[in-house]
Each structure stands twice: as C-alpha cells, then as structure tokens.
Amino acid sequence: MLGIHGRLKQLRSHGSDGRCRMAGRLLLQVHDELILEVEETRWEEVRDLVILEMINAGQDLKVPLQVKWRVGKSWGSLDS
C-alpha cells in the first residue's frame, strides 16, 4: 500500500482555498479492501492508479489478482 500512497502524493490539486491537496488519500485497509477518500472530479484518475498499483503488486502471484472498484458517498452506502 506504500506504493499507492506514494503515487497519490504525486496527484495534487488546488482547492478553492488555494491550498495544494492530494487528489485522493488512503483512509483504511480492511483485509484485502482499501477505503479511499477521493476528490469527486478525480476519481477515475485515482481508480486507474490504484488498480494499476494493485495489479503490479500481485505480479508474482500464481493466481492473477482481480481488482474491483466501487464508488459511493460513504462506506456504508456501498453494495457488496
């Protein structure tokens, strides 16, 4: 997950207050799930980055790593 955090640090944007912020940040890891907070306008870019990092992390596995992505306003609003 360090690779994802490092890559997210490279995706910066300026908020309405002029401050520089990350486009997304890793909030929580629960077993094999990652919970991220992402700017609404940048979620596709962050999704592509996270999926690529996850697939690259599993390159040496004998079984291909599958990555699923869900979007919602809150963790509780996501369907399984």
Secondary structure, DSSP 4 states (H G I P E B T S, - for coil): -HHHHHHHHH-EEE-TTS-EEESEEEEEEETTEEEEEE-GGGHHHHHHHHHHHHHHHTTT-SSPPP------SSGGG---
